[in-house]
Amino acid sequence: MSDEPAGPTDGQPSAEARLDEVARSAARAFDLLPAGPGDGGARPDGAPAQRLRTDPDTVERDLMKLVLTIVELLRQLMERTALNRVDQGDLSEDQEERIGMTLMILQDRMTELCDRYGLTMEDLNLDLGPLGSLLPRNEGR
């Protein structure tokens, strides 16, 4: 027999007891502490695995870091696509100028947002383990 109180008529745990169990299960599932020795959390290169650390005080900054990482990935893809189109001669001079200005403004806005949240462009470069980094490193920025 379980320690949880039974429901009033059907012998089942009460709704409150079921919610408590769900909360405990969720807490175990989302336990995001750094891996300890022997947890299998080390990467093949010997460096400790990076785990998500949740902290209510930094949640806004962490969310901005994720959003800016996605925006920077898209910005770099747009830049490469534009450069390929310029190299192929697919664009008029006016289109090239507009794309260049747009990419420069977007880069400036990214820098401003990173400064506002205390991030660097390197902070946005996620380590994907054996796949390497998400963004190319050392682009001279």
N, C-alpha and C positions, 0 to 999 in steps of 0.2 A: 504494500500500500504506500502511496506517496505522502509526503509531508504537506502537500498543498491541500487547502481546504476544498471540500467537495461542493459542487453546485447545490442549490436548494432542493432539486427534485430528481435529477438524473444521474447522480453519482459522478459527474464530470467535474474537473476543476472549474472554479469560478472564472469569470472573465478577467478579473483582476489578477488572479494567479497565472492565467495563460499569458496575459500581457507582461507580467514580471518575467516569465520564462523566455518570452520572445526578446525582451530587453536584454536579459543576460546572454542569450545566444548571439544577439547582434553585437553586444560588447565584445564577446570572444571573437567573433568573425572579423571585427574591425579593429582588433588589437594591432596597432601599427607601430609598435616599438621597434627600435633597431634590433637586428638579429644578434643573438649572443653567440659565443663560441660554440661550435658544434651544431648550430642550427641549420647549417647548409646554406647560410646567407652570403657566403663569400663568393666573389666573382672569380673566374678562372685565373685572372691576373694577380690574385691574392688580395686585392683591395676589398674592403668590406662593402657589402651591398648597401646601396642607398635606399632607404625606405621612406615612405611618406610619413612625415611627422605633423600631426595635427595640433594646433595651438590656437585657441580662440583669439588670442591677441594678434596673430599674424595671418589670420584667414583671408583678410582682404588683400594683403600683399601677395600671398600664395596664389589666390585666384587670379590676380592681375598678372602674375608671372606666367601662369598657364595660358591665359588669353593672349598675352604679348608674344609668347612662344609660337602660338598658332599664327598670329598675325605676321610675325617675322618670317616664318616658313613660307607663308603665302606671298609676302613681299619679295622674298628671294626668288621664288618660282616665277612671279610676274616679271621680275627684272631679267631673269635668264631668257624667258620667252621673248621679251622685248628685244634683247640683244640679238637673239637668233633671227628675229624678223628684220632687224636693221641689217644684219650681215647678209641676209637673203635678198635685200632690196625690196621687200614687200611694202614698205611704208613711204609715204611722201615726206618731204622735209618738215611740213607742218605737223604731221602725225608724230614724227620722231621727236620734235621739240616738245609737244604736249606730253608724250610719254616720259621723256626725260625730266620735265618739270614735275610731273605727278610723282615719279619715283623719288625725286629729291625731297619733295614736300613730305611724302610718306616716311622717308628716312629721318627727316627732322622731327616729325611727330613721334616716331618710335623713340628717338633719343630723349625727347621731352618727357614722355611717359615713363621711360626707364628711370630718368633722374627723379621724377616725382615720387616713385615708389622705391627708390634706393636700389635699383637693379642695374646690372651691366649687361651688355649683349652676351657676354659669356655665361651669365646666369640663365639666359634663355635657352642655352644649348644643352638639351637633355642628353644624358648618357644612356644609350640604348644597349648597354652591355656588349655582347659579342658583335652586334651590328655596328658599333661605333657611335659617334655622336649624331644627333639629329641634323644639326646645321654644319656646314663647312667651317672649319676652324681657321682663325687668323686670316681674315679677309682684309686686314689692314684697317679695321674699324675700331 
